Amino acid sequence: MSATLVFALIALVVVVLVLFWLATAHYVGEVLSDSKDDGHGGAGH
């Protein structure tokens, strides 16, 4: 395997992990905000 290919694979993995982490953090934030809003009549739903 060439160094360029290895570097490209590592970069791809890093990008995927970052995107997954951002999506997970956003999803968790939405769930937490929704659970708090449920106690106030669910105005946003």
QUIDA-V13002 format. One record per residue. RES is the residue in one letter. SS is DSSP state (A for helix, B for strand, O for the rest). OMEGA is omega in whole degrees, 0 to 359 (none if undefined). Layout:
RES SS OMEGA
RES SS OMEGA
//
This chain:
M O 180
S O 180
A A 180
T A 180
L A 179
V A 180
F A 180
A A 179
L A 179
I A 180
A A 180
L A 179
V A 180
V A 180
V A 180
V A 180
L A 180
V A 179
L A 179
F A 180
W A 179
L A 180
A A 180
T A 180
A A 179
H A 181
Y A 179
V A 179
G A 178
E A 181
V A 181
L A 180
S A 179
D A 181
S A 178
K A 182
D A 182
D A 181
G A 183
H A 176
G O 179
G O 184
A O 183
G O 184
H O none
//
